[in-house]
């Protein structure tokens, strides 16, 4: 009889604890992480499909010209969407002639809180590395290996597209 009372009390306590847990809620659309160089704040939110609800399927990349600067050679080129273990990664490169002036990360993993923590610190580092190197030959960020790999592959596809 004593065992039944203890089991019933433990079950009731377990049910109460389970009901007190709050469900995971998505943070909403992920903001574009920009290098800040050469891009205005008004067009950084132009990627409407960059949220965590994105399918992650590789879509046909676009090469949309940016508003013309004084030389008329500034252009924005989107790289391929690269599926990583934790979610899709896609970058958009701003080029002035053949020089990388800015890199915007329009898709990146944001499903979990830890994804957001890692990517808010790693992606700006990758952006600055890409601008400094003027290529996709950059080092990965420790702790963000999968995102770094997706970033490099998307950046390389954008640069390849710019050459053709």
SULMOZI-V101511 format. One record per pair of residues at least 6 apart in sequence whose ideal C-beta (glycine too) atoms are under 7 Angstrom apart, sorted by the first residue. I is the first residue (numbers start at 1). J is the second residue. Records with the same first field share a line. If there is no record, write none. Layout:
I=J ; J
This chain:
26=52
27=110 ; 116
28=51
29=50 ; 51
30=50 ; 51 ; 52 ; 108 ; 110
32=44 ; 45 ; 47 ; 50 ; 104 ; 105 ; 106
33=105 ; 108 ; 123 ; 124
34=44 ; 102 ; 104
35=102 ; 103 ; 127 ; 128 ; 131
37=101 ; 102 ; 131
38=94 ; 96 ; 101 ; 102
39=94 ; 102 ; 104
44=104
47=106
50=106 ; 107
52=110 ; 111
54=88 ; 107
56=81 ; 83 ; 87 ; 88
58=80 ; 81
59=81
61=78 ; 79 ; 80 ; 161
62=78
63=77 ; 78 ; 161
64=76
65=75
66=74 ; 75 ; 76 ; 94
68=74
73=96 ; 97
74=94 ; 96
75=95
76=92 ; 93 ; 94
77=92 ; 93 ; 95 ; 158 ; 161 ; 162
78=90 ; 92 ; 158
79=90 ; 91 ; 93 ; 154 ; 155 ; 157 ; 158
80=154 ; 157
81=88 ; 90 ; 107
82=88 ; 89 ; 150 ; 153 ; 154
84=109 ; 146 ; 147 ; 149 ; 150
85=146
86=109 ; 115 ; 146 ; 147
87=108 ; 109 ; 111 ; 115
88=107
89=107 ; 108 ; 147 ; 150 ; 151 ; 154
90=106 ; 107 ; 154
91=103 ; 104 ; 105 ; 106 ; 151 ; 154 ; 155 ; 158
92=104 ; 106
93=100 ; 103 ; 155 ; 158 ; 159
94=101 ; 102
95=101 ; 162
99=134
100=130 ; 131 ; 134
103=127 ; 130 ; 131 ; 155
105=123 ; 151
108=119 ; 123 ; 147
109=115 ; 119 ; 147
110=116
118=143 ; 144 ; 147
119=144 ; 147
122=141 ; 144 ; 147 ; 148
125=141
126=138 ; 141 ; 148 ; 151
129=138 ; 139
130=136 ; 138 ; 155
136=152 ; 155 ; 156 ; 159
138=152
140=148 ; 149
141=148
